Amino acid sequence: MTKILLLSDTHSYIDNDILKYVKQADEVWHAGDIGSLKVTDAIKALKTLRGVYGNIDDAKVRVEFPEHNRFMCEDVDVWITHIGGYPPKYNMRVAETIKQNPPRLFICGHSHILKVMPDKKLNLIHMNPGAVGKHGFHKTRTMLRFTIDGKKIDNLEVIEFPVRHPKGSPS
C-alpha cells in the first residue's frame, strides 16, 4: 500500500503545516504551479516527489518537471498534468489522448477548485486537489490524501487549512 499526498498550486508557498502531511505520506504528487523550486526541494528532502510544471512556472521549474507525468503506482495507471479539464470537458491538450488511452487516475490542478469525480465512460477517476498556496481566488487551502493498494484507490481524505482572509480584514 502506498500513501499519497496530492497537492497543487503552491505558488511558491510551503510551510510546516504542509510539511507535516508530507512526512506522513510515502509519495507526494504535485499537479503544477509550483512557483519556486524551494517548494519542491523542501518536499524532496522528506519524500519521493512526482510532479509537473504549471502555467506560472518558469524555465527552472520546467527543466526539472515535465508538462505531463504518466506512471504506474502499484497497479494504477496515473496521469498528472496541470491543465487537464475534468469529465467530460477535458482540455484540448489532453482530450484525444485521454479518450484513446485513458489512465485509471487522471490528476490536474490549475482551477484552484477541489474536485474528485468519476468518468464512467472512460472508467477513470479525476482528481484536482484545489490549491494549497496562498495566491489565488480560493478562500480555503486544500490538499488530498489517499492510498493505492494494488488496483484499489481508497481512503480518500480532504485536508483543509484555515480560511484565507483578504489583506486588511480581521483574522
N, C-alpha and C positions, 0 to 999 in steps of 0.2 A: 504494500500500500504506500502511495506517495501523497504526502500532504502538500497542497499547492496554495500559495498566496498569490492572488491576481490583483494587480493594480495598474493604473493608467493615469495619464495627465497629471504628473507630479509637477510639471512646470518649474523645475529646479528646487522643489521643496522636499526635504526629508527631515524627520525629527525622531526623537526617541520613542514616541507613541507608535509610529510606523515600524521602526526597527524592532520593537518588542514583538510584533506579529511576524516579522521576517525571521526572527530567531526560532519561532515555533514551527516554521514550515520546513519541508525538505527541499522544495524548489520555489523560487519566486519568478513569476512571469510578469513582464511589463509591456503593456499594449500601446506604448508610444507617447509622444510629447514628454519626453524625459526632461528636457530643458538644459541640464548640466550633467556632465559625467560624474560630478561629485555624488549625485543621487545613486547612480548605478555602481560606483566604486564602493559606497557605503554598504550597499546590499551585497555585492560580490565578496566583500570582506567577511561576510557571515554565511552566505548560502550560494548554491548554484543559481544562476540567473539566466533566463532566456528572455529576449525582448526584441522589439522592433523600434525603428525611429518613427516619429510623427511629423506632422506638417510644420511644427515650430522648431524642430531640431536642426542644429547647424551641422556643418561639414564634419566636425569632430565626432559627433554622435553618429552621423550617417556612415562614417568609416567603421565604427565599432559594431553597429547594429544594422540588419537588413530591413528592407521595406516589408517583406513577408518572411515569416518563420514558420515552416511546416515541419513537424517532427512527430515521432511516436513517444508517448508517455505510457509505459506499460503496454497495454493492447489498445490504446486510444489514439487515433489519428487526430492531431491538433494542428490548427492553422491560426496563427496570430498575425494580424495586420492592424494598422492604426485606423484607417478609414475603410470600413467594410460594409456599412449599412446593417440591415437586420432583415429577418424573414418577413415577407418575401421581397422586400425592397433593398436588394443588395446593390452596393456601389458598382458603377460600370467597370471599375478596375478589377473587380473580382467576380462579377456576375456569371460570365461564361464558364470560367474555370470551376466555380463552386457548383454549378449545375452539372458539369461533365464529370467532375471528380470531387464530390463533397467529402469534407472531413467529418469525423464524428463530433468534434468540438470546434466551433468557429468563434474566435475571440477578436474583438476590436475595442477601440477606445473612441476618442475624438468628440463624442457628443456631450460628455460630462453627465450623461444620464444613465444611471444604473438600470440595466435591463438583462433579464435572463428569460429566454423563451425557446420553445422547440420549433423546429421547422419539420413538420410531419411529412411533408412532401419529399424532402431530401434526407430525412432521418438523421438530423443533426441537432445539436444544442448550441444555441447562440448565447454568448455571454459578453456583456460590457460592464466592467466594474465601476463605472462612473468615474469621478475624478477625486484623487486624494490630495492633490496640491491645493494651494490657496488662491491661485489665479484662475479667474473664470467666473461665469454667472451662477454656478451652482451654490447652494446655500449649505448643504451638508456634504462633507467629505466622506467618500465611501471606498471600500475595497471588498473583494470577495475571497473566501477561502473554501476549499473543498478537497475531497480526496479522490484519487483514482486508484482503483484496486482491480487489476486485470482490465476488463472491458467496462467496469462499473464506475460511473461518475456519481459521487454520493456526498453526503454530509455538507451540503452547501450552506454557507453562513454569510450574511451581510455584516460587514464591520462598518459601523458609522462613528464618525467623530463629531464633536460638538458643532452646533450651527455656527456658521461664519457670520460675522457682523460687519456691515459696511464701515468704512473709515468714518470716525466721528460719532458712531452710535454707541450707546452703552453696552457693556458686555453682559 
